[in-house]
């Protein structure tokens, strides 16, 4: 899929469509293919409800563009880890405070933090993204789940 493409899944629920939306990251699977393909997230539309899966992305204006095109999602899955050192990682990964800003830009009812706490991916401590998100998202509807934990949203 390419940015702007949509896929309706045959035989699925009526109105179930997956939309390919922009994300900010590089792509590379080999030595000579750096940034030859798009990095993307998904807006999942089902029975007039929206879920946004950001995937692996840096902070940017694409969050406002997604809200403008699709409306505010009921649920957003936003990455919060692997952001240090900022001089290098800002182009590909959000810090927790940026994830809160993305949550606000999207107007999401609830967001769940992803891309953190499983492996040591960057210079910040493995539990640092979770602690920083909790500190800066106190009034937000932003959940930070432990590995294996699940939460139901209304």
DSSP file (Angstrom, degrees, kcal/mol; ACC not computed):
  #  RESIDUE AA STRUCTURE BP1 BP2  ACC     N-H-->O    O-->H-N    N-H-->O    O-->H-N    TCO  KAPPA ALPHA  PHI   PSI    X-CA   Y-CA   Z-CA
    1    1 A X              0   0    0      0, 0.0     2,-0.3     0, 0.0    18,-0.0   0.000 360.0 360.0 360.0 157.5    0.0    0.0    0.0
    2    2 A X    >   -     0   0    0     18,-0.1     3,-2.7     1,-0.1    18,-0.3  -0.833 360.0 -71.8-120.9 160.3    1.0    3.6   -0.5
    3    3 A X  T 3  S+     0   0    0     -2,-0.3    18,-0.2     1,-0.3     3,-0.1  -0.288 124.3  22.3 -51.8 132.3    0.1    6.7    1.5
    4    4 A X  T 3  S+     0   0    0     16,-2.9    -1,-0.3     1,-0.3    17,-0.1   0.219  94.6 125.1  91.7 -14.5   -3.6    7.5    0.8
    5    5 A X    <   -     0   0    0     -3,-2.7    15,-2.8    15,-0.1    -1,-0.3  -0.418  41.8-161.6 -74.9 154.8   -4.4    3.9   -0.3
    6    6 A X  E     -A   19   0A   0     13,-0.2     2,-0.4    -3,-0.1    13,-0.2  -0.976   7.0-158.0-136.6 150.8   -7.3    2.1    1.3
    7    7 A X  E     -A   18   0A   0     11,-2.4    11,-2.7    -2,-0.3     2,-0.5  -0.978   3.2-159.4-133.6 118.9   -8.2   -1.6    1.5
    8    8 A X  E     -A   17   0A   0     -2,-0.4     2,-0.7     9,-0.2     9,-0.2  -0.869  25.7-130.4 -93.8 127.5  -11.6   -3.0    2.2
    9    9 A X    >   -     0   0    0      7,-1.2     3,-1.9    -2,-0.5     7,-0.2  -0.685  20.8-125.6 -85.5 115.2  -11.3   -6.5    3.4
   10   10 A X  T 3  S+     0   0    0     -2,-0.7     3,-0.1     1,-0.3    -1,-0.1  -0.302  92.7  14.8 -59.3 137.3  -13.7   -8.8    1.4
   11   11 A X  T 3  S+     0   0    0      1,-0.2    -1,-0.3     2,-0.0     3,-0.1   0.453 102.6 117.0  80.2   0.1  -16.0  -10.8    3.7
   12   12 A X  S <  S-     0   0    0     -3,-1.9    -1,-0.2     1,-0.2     3,-0.1  -0.212  78.6 -56.6 -88.5-175.5  -15.3   -8.7    6.7
   13   13 A X  S >  S-     0   0    0      1,-0.1     3,-1.5    -3,-0.1    -1,-0.2  -0.235  70.3 -89.9 -55.7 148.3  -17.6   -6.5    8.7
   14   14 A X  T 3  S+     0   0    0      1,-0.3    33,-0.7    -3,-0.1    -1,-0.1  -0.407 114.5  19.0 -61.4 136.5  -19.5   -3.9    6.7
   15   15 A X  T 3  S+     0   0    0      1,-0.2     2,-0.8    31,-0.2    33,-0.3   0.669  83.9 145.8  78.0  16.4  -17.5   -0.7    6.6
   16   16 A X    <   +     0   0    0     -3,-1.5    -7,-1.2    30,-0.2     2,-0.4  -0.793  19.2 158.5 -91.4 109.4  -14.2   -2.3    7.6
   17   17 A X  E     -AB   8  45A   0     28,-2.7    28,-3.3    -2,-0.8     2,-0.5  -0.992  32.7-149.3-135.0 138.6  -11.4   -0.4    5.8
   18   18 A X  E     -AB   7  44A   0    -11,-2.7   -11,-2.4    -2,-0.4     2,-0.4  -0.943  16.8-161.5-107.9 124.0   -7.7   -0.1    6.4
   19   19 A X  E     -AB   6  43A   0     24,-3.1    24,-2.0    -2,-0.5     2,-0.6  -0.876  14.0-135.6-106.7 136.0   -6.2    3.2    5.3
   20   20 A X  E     - B   0  42A   0    -15,-2.8   -16,-2.9    -2,-0.4     2,-0.3  -0.814  32.0-179.9 -90.2 122.2   -2.5    3.7    4.8
   21   21 A X  E     - B   0  41A   0     20,-2.3    20,-2.6    -2,-0.6   -18,-0.1  -0.854  30.1 -84.7-125.7 158.4   -1.3    7.0    6.3
   22   22 A X  E     + B   0  40A   0     -2,-0.3     2,-0.3    18,-0.2    18,-0.2  -0.195  38.9 177.1 -63.7 149.7    2.0    8.8    6.6
   23   23 A X        -     0   0    0     16,-1.1     2,-0.7     2,-0.1    16,-0.4  -0.949  29.5-121.9-141.0 157.3    4.6    8.2    9.3
   24   24 A X        +     0   0    0     34,-0.4    34,-1.6    -2,-0.3     2,-0.3  -0.899  63.6  99.4-108.5 109.9    8.1    9.7    9.6
   25   25 A X        -     0   0    0     -2,-0.7     2,-0.3    32,-0.2    14,-0.2  -0.942  65.5-103.1-167.8 172.4   10.9    7.2    9.7
   26   26 A X        -     0   0    0     -2,-0.3     2,-0.4    12,-0.1     8,-0.1  -0.703  28.0-142.2-101.8 164.5   13.5    5.7    7.3
   27   27 A X        +     0   0    0     -2,-0.3     8,-3.5    10,-0.1     9,-0.3  -0.963  29.7 149.3-124.8 148.6   13.2    2.4    5.6
   28   28 A X        +     0   0    0     -2,-0.4     6,-0.1     6,-0.2     3,-0.1  -0.748  17.8 162.0-176.2 126.6   16.0   -0.1    5.0
   29   29 A X  S    S+     0   0    0     -2,-0.2     2,-0.2     1,-0.1    -1,-0.1   0.446  77.0  22.7-121.9 -11.3   16.3   -3.8    4.8
   30   30 A X  S    S-     0   0    0      1,-0.0     3,-0.5     0, 0.0     4,-0.1  -0.776  90.9 -87.6-142.8-173.6   19.6   -4.0    2.9
   31   31 A X  S    S+     0   0    0     -2,-0.2     3,-0.3     1,-0.2    -1,-0.0   0.857 120.2  33.1 -70.2 -36.9   22.7   -2.1    2.1
   32   32 A X  S    S+     0   0    0      1,-0.2    -1,-0.2     4,-0.0    -4,-0.0   0.200 101.1  74.9-110.8  15.8   21.4   -0.2   -0.9
   33   33 A X    >   +     0   0    0     -3,-0.5     3,-1.7     2,-0.0     4,-0.3   0.122  54.2 152.0-117.7  23.8   17.7    0.3   -0.2
   34   34 A X  T 3  S-     0   0    0     -3,-0.3    -6,-0.2     1,-0.3    -3,-0.0  -0.350  80.2  -8.6 -58.6 126.1   17.7    3.2    2.4
   35   35 A X  T 3  S+     0   0    0     -8,-3.5    -1,-0.3     1,-0.1    -7,-0.1   0.785  93.9 127.5  56.4  34.0   14.5    5.2    2.1
   36   36 A X    <   +     0   0    0     -3,-1.7     2,-0.3    -9,-0.3    -2,-0.1   0.597  69.1  41.8 -91.5 -13.6   13.4    3.4   -1.0
   37   37 A X  S    S-     0   0    0     -4,-0.3     2,-0.2   -10,-0.1   -10,-0.1  -0.886  91.7 -99.1-128.9 162.8   10.0    2.6    0.4
   38   38 A X        -     0   0    0     -2,-0.3     2,-0.4   -12,-0.1   -12,-0.1  -0.476  21.2-142.6 -80.1 149.9    7.5    4.4    2.5
   39   39 A X        +     0   0    0    -16,-0.4   -16,-1.1   -14,-0.2     2,-0.3  -0.927  36.9 170.4-103.7 136.2    7.1    4.1    6.3
   40   40 A X  E     -B   22   0A   0     -2,-0.4    16,-0.3   -18,-0.2   -18,-0.2  -0.943  31.4-147.0-148.6 166.2    3.5    4.2    7.3
   41   41 A X  E     -B   21   0A   0    -20,-2.6   -20,-2.3    -2,-0.3     2,-0.4  -0.566  27.0-119.0-117.0-174.5    0.8    3.8    9.9
   42   42 A X  E     -BC  20  53A   0     11,-2.6    11,-3.1   -22,-0.2     2,-0.5  -0.990   8.4-156.4-135.1 140.2   -2.8    2.7    9.6
   43   43 A X  E     -BC  19  52A   0    -24,-2.0   -24,-3.1    -2,-0.4     2,-0.6  -0.980  21.8-157.1-105.4 123.8   -6.3    4.2   10.2
   44   44 A X  E     -BC  18  51A   0      7,-3.5     7,-2.2    -2,-0.5     2,-0.5  -0.907   6.3-165.5-107.7 119.3   -8.7    1.3   10.7
   45   45 A X  E     +BC  17  50A   0    -28,-3.3   -28,-2.7    -2,-0.6     2,-0.4  -0.905  15.2 164.2-109.0 124.8  -12.3    2.2   10.1
   46   46 A X  E >   - C   0  49A   0      3,-2.6     3,-1.6    -2,-0.5   -30,-0.2  -0.939  69.8 -19.9-146.1 119.3  -15.0   -0.2   11.3
   47   47 A X  T 3  S-     0   0    0    -33,-0.7   -32,-0.1    -2,-0.4     3,-0.1   0.908 126.3 -52.0  49.0  49.8  -18.6    0.6   11.6
   48   48 A X  T 3  S+     0   0    0    -33,-0.3     2,-0.4     1,-0.2    -1,-0.3   0.618 115.4 115.4  65.2  16.4  -17.9    4.3   11.7
   49   49 A X  E <   -C   46   0A   0     -3,-1.6    -3,-2.6    24,-0.0     2,-0.4  -0.905  53.6-145.5-113.4 146.8  -15.4    4.0   14.4
   50   50 A X  E     -C   45   0A   0     -2,-0.4    24,-2.1    22,-0.2    25,-1.3  -0.921  15.5-177.0-118.0 135.9  -11.7    4.8   14.0
   51   51 A X  E     -Cd  44  75A   0     -7,-2.2    -7,-3.5    -2,-0.4     2,-0.5  -0.995  14.7-154.3-122.8 135.3   -8.5    3.3   15.4
   52   52 A X  E     -Cd  43  76A   0     23,-2.8    25,-3.0    -2,-0.4     2,-0.6  -0.950   8.3-170.0-114.6 124.2   -5.2    4.8   14.5
   53   53 A X  E     -Cd  42  77A   0    -11,-3.1   -11,-2.6    -2,-0.5    25,-0.1  -0.937   1.7-171.1-110.3 106.6   -2.0    2.7   14.6
   54   54 A X        -     0   0    0     23,-2.3     2,-0.2    -2,-0.6    -1,-0.1   0.766  16.6-167.3 -70.6 -25.7    1.0    5.1   14.3
   55   55 A X        -     0   0    0     22,-0.4     2,-0.7   -13,-0.1    24,-0.3  -0.513  57.9 -18.1  70.1-142.1    3.5    2.3   13.9
   56   56 A X  S    S+     0   0    0    -16,-0.3     2,-0.3    -2,-0.2    37,-0.1  -0.886  91.5 142.9-102.2 109.9    7.1    3.5   14.2
   57   57 A X        -     0   0    0     -2,-0.7    37,-1.0   -34,-0.1   -32,-0.2  -0.988  45.6-128.1-150.5 154.1    7.2    7.3   13.7
   58   58 A X        -     0   0    0    -34,-1.6   -34,-0.4    33,-0.3    36,-0.2  -0.459  50.1 -84.0 -87.7 171.3    8.7   10.6   14.7
   59   59 A X        +     0   0    0     31,-0.4     2,-0.3    34,-0.3    -1,-0.1  -0.529  68.1 129.1 -76.0 144.6    6.5   13.6   15.7
   60   60 A X  S >  S-     0   0    0     -2,-0.2     3,-1.2    -3,-0.1     4,-0.3  -0.988  70.1 -75.1-176.4-178.0    5.2   15.8   12.9
   61   61 A X  T 3> S+     0   0    0     -2,-0.3     4,-1.9     1,-0.3     3,-0.4   0.579 102.9  89.1 -71.7 -10.0    2.3   17.5   11.2
   62   62 A X  H 3> S+     0   0    0      1,-0.2     4,-2.1     2,-0.2    -1,-0.3   0.783  80.0  61.7 -61.5 -24.8    1.0   14.2    9.9
   63   63 A X  H <> S+     0   0    0     -3,-1.2     4,-2.1     2,-0.2    -1,-0.2   0.931 105.7  44.7 -66.2 -44.1   -1.0   13.8   13.1
   64   64 A X  H  > S+     0   0    0     -3,-0.4     4,-2.4    -4,-0.3    -2,-0.2   0.884 112.7  52.6 -65.3 -38.2   -3.1   16.9   12.4
   65   65 A X  H  X S+     0   0    0     -4,-1.9     4,-2.1     2,-0.2    -2,-0.2   0.876 108.0  51.0 -65.9 -37.2   -3.5   15.9    8.7
   66   66 A X  H  X>S+     0   0    0     -4,-2.1     4,-2.8     2,-0.2     5,-0.5   0.927 111.5  47.1 -65.9 -44.6   -4.8   12.5    9.8
   67   67 A X  H  X5S+     0   0    0     -4,-2.1     4,-2.3     1,-0.2    -2,-0.2   0.912 111.5  52.0 -62.4 -41.5   -7.3   14.1   12.1
   68   68 A X  H  <5S+     0   0    0     -4,-2.4    -1,-0.2     1,-0.2    -2,-0.2   0.892 116.5  39.1 -62.4 -40.1   -8.4   16.5    9.4
   69   69 A X  H  <5S+     0   0    0     -4,-2.1    -2,-0.2    -5,-0.2    -1,-0.2   0.897 134.4  16.7 -78.0 -41.2   -8.9   13.7    6.9
   70   70 A X  H  <5S-     0   0    0     -4,-2.8    -3,-0.2     1,-0.3    -2,-0.2   0.646  99.9-121.3-110.0 -18.3  -10.5   11.1    9.1
   71   71 A X     << -     0   0    0     -4,-2.3     2,-0.3    -5,-0.5    -1,-0.3  -0.421  55.4 -34.4  94.5 179.5  -11.7   12.8   12.2
   72   72 A X        -     0   0    0     -2,-0.1   -22,-0.2    35,-0.1    35,-0.1  -0.573  65.1-126.3 -78.5 132.3  -10.6   12.0   15.8
   73   73 A X        -     0   0    0     33,-0.4    36,-1.8    -2,-0.3    37,-0.2  -0.463   3.4-138.8 -77.1 150.3  -10.0    8.3   16.5
   74   74 A X  S    S+     0   0    0    -24,-2.1    36,-1.2     1,-0.3     2,-0.4   0.866  95.0  18.8 -67.3 -38.4  -11.6    6.5   19.3
   75   75 A X  E     -de  51 110A   0    -25,-1.3   -23,-2.8    34,-0.2     2,-0.4  -1.000  67.3-169.9-138.3 135.4   -8.3    4.8   20.0
   76   76 A X  E     -de  52 111A   0     34,-2.0    36,-2.6    -2,-0.4     2,-0.7  -0.992  12.0-153.0-124.7 135.6   -4.7    5.7   19.0
   77   77 A X  E     -de  53 112A   0    -25,-3.0   -23,-2.3    -2,-0.4     2,-0.4  -0.935  26.1-178.7-106.4 111.1   -1.6    3.5   19.4
   78   78 A X  E     - e   0 113A   0     34,-2.1    36,-2.5    -2,-0.7     2,-0.2  -0.927  24.4-123.9-122.4 134.0    1.4    5.8   19.7
   79   79 A X  E     + e   0 114A   0     -2,-0.4    36,-0.2   -24,-0.3    37,-0.1  -0.472  28.6 169.3 -76.1 143.9    5.1    5.0   20.2
   80   80 A X        +     0   0    0     34,-2.2    16,-0.4    -2,-0.2     3,-0.2   0.400  47.7  81.3-130.1  -1.1    7.0    6.4   23.1
   81   81 A X        +     0   0    0     34,-1.0    13,-0.1    33,-0.5    35,-0.1  -0.538  66.8  39.7-113.2 173.9   10.3    4.6   23.2
   82   82 A X        +     0   0    0     -2,-0.2    -1,-0.2    42,-0.1    13,-0.1   0.928  69.3 130.9  60.8  52.4   13.8    4.6   21.6
   83   83 A X        +     0   0    0     -3,-0.2     2,-0.4     9,-0.1     6,-0.2   0.420  32.1 126.6-116.0  -1.4   14.1    8.4   21.5
   84   84 A X        +     0   0    0      1,-0.2    39,-2.1     5,-0.1    40,-0.3  -0.904  58.6  39.6-111.0 139.9   17.6    9.1   23.0
   85   85 A X  S >> S-     0   0    0     -2,-0.4     4,-2.8    37,-0.2     3,-1.4   0.457  75.6-161.4 -79.3 140.9   19.9   10.6   22.0
   86   86 A X  H 3> S+     0   0    0      1,-0.3     4,-1.8     2,-0.2     5,-0.2   0.826  83.6  68.1 -61.2 -34.4   17.5   13.3   20.7
   87   87 A X  H 34 S+     0   0    0      1,-0.2    -1,-0.3     2,-0.2    -3,-0.1   0.790 119.0  22.2 -57.9 -25.6   20.1   14.8   18.2
   88   88 A X  H X4 S+     0   0    0     -3,-1.4     3,-0.7    -5,-0.1    -2,-0.2   0.796 124.7  48.0-106.0 -43.7   19.9   11.5   16.3
   89   89 A X  H >X S+     0   0    0     -4,-2.8     4,-2.8     1,-0.2     3,-2.1   0.632  84.1  86.5 -83.0 -15.1   16.5    9.9   17.1
   90   90 A X  T 3< S+     0   0    0     -4,-1.8   -31,-0.4     1,-0.3    -1,-0.2   0.771  86.0  59.5 -58.8 -24.0   14.2   12.9   16.7
   91   91 A X  T <4 S+     0   0    0     -3,-0.7   -33,-0.3    -5,-0.2    -1,-0.3   0.675 122.0  19.4 -77.2 -16.0   13.9   12.1   13.0
   92   92 A X  T <4 S+     0   0    0     -3,-2.1     2,-0.4     1,-0.3    -2,-0.2   0.621 119.5  43.9-128.9 -21.1   12.5    8.6   13.6
   93   93 A X     <  -     0   0    0     -4,-2.8   -34,-0.3    -7,-0.1   -35,-0.3  -0.986  66.2-130.1-137.1 142.0   11.0    8.3   17.1
   94   94 A X        -     0   0    0    -37,-1.0     2,-0.2    -2,-0.4   -37,-0.0  -0.593  18.0-133.7 -84.0 146.7    8.8   10.3   19.4
   95   95 A X    >>  -     0   0    0     -2,-0.2     4,-1.9   -12,-0.1     3,-0.6  -0.579  36.6 -99.9 -85.5 162.1    9.7   11.1   23.0
   96   96 A X  H 3> S+     0   0    0    -16,-0.4     4,-1.8     1,-0.2     5,-0.1   0.868 123.4  53.3 -54.4 -41.0    6.9   10.7   25.5
   97   97 A X  H 3> S+     0   0    0      1,-0.2     4,-1.7     2,-0.2    -1,-0.2   0.854 108.8  50.5 -65.1 -32.2    6.0   14.4   25.6
   98   98 A X  H <> S+     0   0    0     -3,-0.6     4,-2.7     2,-0.2    -1,-0.2   0.856 105.6  55.8 -71.4 -34.5    5.7   14.4   21.8
   99   99 A X  H  X S+     0   0    0     -4,-1.9     4,-2.5     2,-0.2    -2,-0.2   0.885 106.4  51.1 -63.3 -37.7    3.4   11.4   22.0
  100  100 A X  H  X S+     0   0    0     -4,-1.8     4,-2.1     2,-0.2    -2,-0.2   0.913 110.4  48.8 -64.1 -42.1    1.1   13.4   24.4
  101  101 A X  H  X S+     0   0    0     -4,-1.7     4,-2.8     2,-0.2    -2,-0.2   0.906 110.8  50.2 -62.9 -41.1    1.2   16.3   21.8
  102  102 A X  H  X S+     0   0    0     -4,-2.7     4,-2.7     2,-0.2     5,-0.2   0.917 108.4  53.1 -62.3 -43.3    0.3   13.8   19.1
  103  103 A X  H  X>S+     0   0    0     -4,-2.5     5,-1.5     1,-0.2     4,-1.2   0.912 112.3  45.2 -55.8 -45.0   -2.6   12.5   21.2
  104  104 A X  H  <5S+     0   0    0     -4,-2.1     3,-0.2     2,-0.2    -2,-0.2   0.917 111.8  51.0 -67.5 -43.9   -3.9   16.0   21.6
  105  105 A X  H  <5S+     0   0    0     -4,-2.8    -2,-0.2     1,-0.2    -1,-0.2   0.892 112.6  46.8 -61.1 -39.9   -3.4   16.8   17.9
  106  106 A X  H  <5S-     0   0    0     -4,-2.7   -33,-0.4    -5,-0.2    -1,-0.2   0.761 100.7-137.5 -71.4 -24.9   -5.4   13.7   16.9
  107  107 A X  T  <5 -     0   0    0     -4,-1.2    -3,-0.2    -3,-0.2    -4,-0.1   0.805  36.9-180.0  67.8  29.0   -8.1   14.4   19.4
  108  108 A X      < -     0   0    0     -5,-1.5    33,-0.2    -6,-0.2   -34,-0.2  -0.350  32.5-143.8 -65.6 139.9   -8.0   10.7   20.4
  109  109 A X  S    S+     0   0    0    -36,-1.8     2,-0.3     1,-0.3   -34,-0.2   0.932  87.7   4.8 -66.1 -45.4  -10.5    9.7   23.1
  110  110 A X  E     -e   75   0A   0    -36,-1.2   -34,-2.0   -37,-0.2     2,-0.4  -0.997  67.7-164.7-139.4 141.8   -7.9    7.2   24.4
  111  111 A X  E     -ef  76 142A   0     30,-2.4    32,-3.5    -2,-0.3     2,-0.4  -0.954   6.3-154.5-123.4 149.1   -4.2    6.5   23.4
  112  112 A X  E     -ef  77 143A   0    -36,-2.6   -34,-2.1    -2,-0.4     2,-0.3  -0.986  22.0-122.5-121.9 131.6   -2.1    3.5   24.3
  113  113 A X  E     +e   78   0A   0     30,-2.7    32,-0.4    -2,-0.4     2,-0.2  -0.537  37.0 172.7 -73.7 133.8    1.7    3.7   24.5
  114  114 A X  E     +e   79   0A   0    -36,-2.5   -34,-2.2    -2,-0.3   -33,-0.5  -0.786  46.9  49.9-128.7 175.0    3.5    1.3   22.2
  115  115 A X  S    S+     0   0    0     -2,-0.2   -34,-1.0   -36,-0.2     2,-0.3   0.936  91.3  91.4  62.3  51.9    7.2    0.7   21.2
  116  116 A X        +     0   0    0     -3,-0.1    -1,-0.2   -36,-0.1     4,-0.1  -0.981  63.5  28.5-163.1 157.8    8.7    0.7   24.7
  117  117 A X  S    S+     0   0    0      9,-0.5    30,-0.2    -2,-0.3     3,-0.1   0.427  93.1  82.4  74.7   2.3    9.6   -1.5   27.6
  118  118 A X  S    S+     0   0    0      1,-0.4     2,-0.3     8,-0.0    -1,-0.1   0.834  98.0  12.1-103.6 -48.0   10.4   -4.8   25.8
  119  119 A X  S    S-     0   0    0      7,-0.1     2,-1.1     0, 0.0    -1,-0.4  -0.931  79.6-106.3-128.3 152.3   14.0   -4.4   24.6
  120  120 A X        +     0   0    0     -2,-0.3     5,-0.1     1,-0.2     3,-0.0  -0.708  51.1 161.8 -76.3 103.4   16.7   -1.9   25.3
  121  121 A X        +     0   0    0     -2,-1.1     2,-0.2     3,-0.1    -1,-0.2   0.695  54.8   2.0-101.5 -22.9   16.5    0.0   21.9
  122  122 A X  S    S-     0   0    0      2,-0.4   -37,-0.2   -39,-0.0   -40,-0.0  -0.707  92.4 -68.0-149.6-164.5   18.3    3.3   22.6
  123  123 A X  S    S+     0   0    0    -39,-2.1   -38,-0.1    -2,-0.2     3,-0.1   0.747  97.8  89.0 -75.5 -24.9   20.1    5.3   25.2
  124  124 A X  S    S-     0   0    0    -40,-0.3    -2,-0.4     1,-0.1    -3,-0.1  -0.385  91.6 -93.3 -71.6 154.9   17.2    5.9   27.6
  125  125 A X    >>  -     0   0    0      1,-0.1     3,-1.1    -5,-0.1     4,-0.6  -0.255  35.6-110.0 -63.7 155.1   16.6    3.3   30.3
  126  126 A X  T 34 S+     0   0    0      1,-0.3    -9,-0.5     2,-0.2     4,-0.3   0.808 118.8  38.6 -60.4 -31.7   14.1    0.6   29.6
  127  127 A X  T 3> S+     0   0    0      1,-0.1     4,-2.0     2,-0.1    -1,-0.3   0.489  93.4  89.9 -95.5  -3.7   11.5    2.0   32.1
  128  128 A X  H <> S+     0   0    0     -3,-1.1     4,-2.9     1,-0.2     5,-0.3   0.906  81.2  54.2 -63.5 -45.8   12.2    5.7   31.3
  129  129 A X  H  X S+     0   0    0     -4,-0.6     4,-2.5     1,-0.2    -1,-0.2   0.916 110.4  48.0 -56.2 -42.7    9.6    6.2   28.5
  130  130 A X  H  > S+     0   0    0     -4,-0.3     4,-2.4     2,-0.2    -1,-0.2   0.940 113.5  46.9 -62.6 -48.0    6.8    4.8   30.7
  131  131 A X  H  X S+     0   0    0     -4,-2.0     4,-1.9     1,-0.2    -2,-0.2   0.907 113.9  47.8 -61.9 -41.9    7.9    7.1   33.7
  132  132 A X  H  X S+     0   0    0     -4,-2.9     4,-1.9     2,-0.2    -1,-0.2   0.893 111.3  50.3 -68.1 -38.8    8.2   10.2   31.5
  133  133 A X  H  X S+     0   0    0     -4,-2.5     4,-1.7    -5,-0.3    -2,-0.2   0.939 110.0  50.0 -64.2 -45.3    4.8    9.6   29.8
  134  134 A X  H  < S+     0   0    0     -4,-2.4    -1,-0.2     1,-0.2    -2,-0.2   0.892 111.4  50.7 -59.0 -39.5    3.1    9.1   33.2
  135  135 A X  H  < S+     0   0    0     -4,-1.9     3,-0.4     1,-0.2    -1,-0.2   0.851 119.3  34.2 -68.1 -35.3    4.7   12.4   34.4
  136  136 A X  H  < S+     0   0    0     -4,-1.9    -1,-0.2     1,-0.2    -2,-0.2   0.512 116.5  52.7-101.6  -3.8    3.6   14.4   31.4
  137  137 A X    ><  +     0   0    0     -4,-1.7     3,-1.2    -5,-0.2     5,-0.4  -0.024  64.2 128.8-118.0  30.2    0.2   12.8   30.6
  138  138 A X  T 3  S+     0   0    0     -3,-0.4    -1,-0.1     1,-0.3    -2,-0.1   0.832  82.1  34.3 -58.2 -35.5   -1.4   13.1   34.0
  139  139 A X  T 3  S+     0   0    0     -3,-0.2    -1,-0.3     2,-0.1     2,-0.2   0.399 104.1  93.5-100.8   3.0   -4.6   14.7   32.7
  140  140 A X  S <  S-     0   0    0     -3,-1.2     2,-1.3     2,-0.1    -3,-0.1  -0.529  82.9-116.9 -94.8 160.9   -4.7   12.9   29.4
  141  141 A X        +     0   0    0    -33,-0.2   -30,-2.4    -2,-0.2     2,-0.5  -0.578  67.3 136.6 -91.2  69.4   -6.5    9.7   28.4
  142  142 A X  E     -f  111   0A   0     -2,-1.3     2,-0.4    -5,-0.4   -30,-0.2  -0.973  39.2-156.5-125.6 117.5   -3.2    7.9   27.7
  143  143 A X  E     -f  112   0A   0    -32,-3.5   -30,-2.7    -2,-0.5     2,-0.5  -0.748   8.2-164.7 -98.2 139.6   -2.6    4.3   28.9
  144  144 A X        -     0   0    0     -2,-0.4     2,-0.2   -32,-0.2   -30,-0.1  -0.938  19.8-166.1-120.4 104.7    0.7    2.8   29.6
  145  145 A X        -     0   0    0     -2,-0.5     2,-0.2   -32,-0.4     3,-0.1  -0.593  17.5-121.9 -93.3 151.3    0.2   -1.0   29.8
  146  146 A X    >   -     0   0    0     -2,-0.2     3,-2.4     1,-0.1    -1,-0.1  -0.494  52.6 -72.6 -80.2 159.7    2.7   -3.6   31.1
  147  147 A X  T 3  S+     0   0    0      1,-0.3    -1,-0.1   -30,-0.2     3,-0.1  -0.321 123.8  11.7 -54.9 128.7    3.8   -6.4   28.8
  148  148 A X  T 3  S+     0   0    0      1,-0.3    -1,-0.3    -3,-0.1     2,-0.2   0.254  99.5 123.7  86.1 -12.3    0.8   -8.8   28.4
  149  149 A X    <   -     0   0    0     -3,-2.4     2,-0.3     2,-0.0    -1,-0.3  -0.503  40.9-166.5 -79.5 150.1   -1.7   -6.4   30.0
  150  150 A X        -     0   0    0     -2,-0.2     2,-0.4    -3,-0.1    -4,-0.1  -0.938   6.5-160.4-133.5 160.0   -4.8   -5.4   28.2
  151  151 A X        -     0   0    0     -2,-0.3     2,-0.4    -8,-0.0    -6,-0.0  -0.996  13.7-135.9-139.4 142.9   -7.4   -2.7   28.6
  152  152 A X        -     0   0    0     -2,-0.4     2,-0.4     2,-0.0    -2,-0.0  -0.821  16.4-155.3 -97.4 138.6  -10.9   -2.4   27.3
  153  153 A X              0   0    0     -2,-0.4   -78,-0.0     1,-0.1   -79,-0.0  -0.906 360.0 360.0-110.9 143.4  -12.0    1.0   26.0
  154  154 A X              0   0    0     -2,-0.4    -1,-0.1   -80,-0.1    -2,-0.0   0.510 360.0 360.0 -68.1 360.0  -15.7    2.0   26.0
